[in-house]
């Protein structure tokens, strides 16, 4: 393997990610992102300056040395201003974790000259076409839903490769693919989750191909214990955490505006149903955040102590993470149902959040039904049926 060029590691003290200074800018740019169907470049640059994209880059390549808990808290804070910005910020930054599991030549190629280099993804292999050749794979096809791709220099693409385990991820540079403008949707417009297209076969060397299964096994030979976390647990948190911040934003908007309802000025602290809804929504949001962070506390404690993480524990964490968006939909629905006449207009902020969270539920990782079946069966002594935990 190639030698990684060494960079000075950041200090161990303080927060590795400081998003505070960029939050007001993200708020101001949120509507522009919806209209352009892509988060403005200024917001992405602010996330870069905050260190978000270096969260999981290996320390030897200039990574920030963030913990998953620090990273998740940052995503939640960003989503309190704009869920689309948090969504792409999380998606782009989490890819450094997967690349850290790949051949060191791939790590060097992406991050060696710039630890803030950005990578998007589309893991669904349905549109991929592959041919095994000497030293690698020829790849072409079409992939959908590549969030933040317009801001990225590389992409991770899912594919089925003959003779290899079920799902492979191929790392492809920007020069080898096109981005097709296809993202016309009712929520999360700013994520710019467009299609990736490779019209003619391109060569992907073996060192830029990662077996997804390797990301779900406990790898004991990693130089940094962080990368002993199961990749699936980290990635699925990426598409769950922004809903917590967005729901908290909806609650703040509701509390600010409920006393000025255009249809019933008496609504507010004098309405017992309003009080119940606010209490239930606040509790749902707080419990979702506490559960997500608590689970990563436990996972990090396990890897710090060189303990294996049981499949039952993985299934529990995966189910609870996958339930997050459904719980946040419930919280926002409680509020939106009584948000007043102004909420029906297209420029309503709370309506925008309602759409964003419901669109987030469409992500396959945010479907808790199969996760509940698997976890429940395992609690009762059955075998794990989830390939990705």
Buried (B, 14 or more C-beta within 10 A) or exposed (E): EEEBEEBEBBEEEEBBBBBEEBBEBBBBBBBBBBEBBBBBEEBBBBBBBBBBBBBBBBBBBBBBBBBBBBBBBBBBBBBBBBBBBBBBBBBBBBBBBBBBBBBBBBBBBBBBEBBBBBBBBBBBBEBBBBEEEEEBBBBBBBBBBBBBBBBBEBBBBBBBBEEBEEBBBBBBBBEBBEBBEBBEEEBBBBBBBBBBBBEEBBBBBEBBBBBBBBBBEBBEEBEBEBBBBBBBBBBBBBBBBBBBBBBBBBBEBBBEBBEEBEEEEEBBEEBEEBEEBBEBBBEBBEBBBEBBBEBBEEBBEBBEEEEEBEBEBBBBBBBBBBBBBBBBBBBBBBBBEBBBEBBEEEEBBBBBBBBBBBBBBEBEBBBBEEBBBBBEBBEEEEEBEBEBB
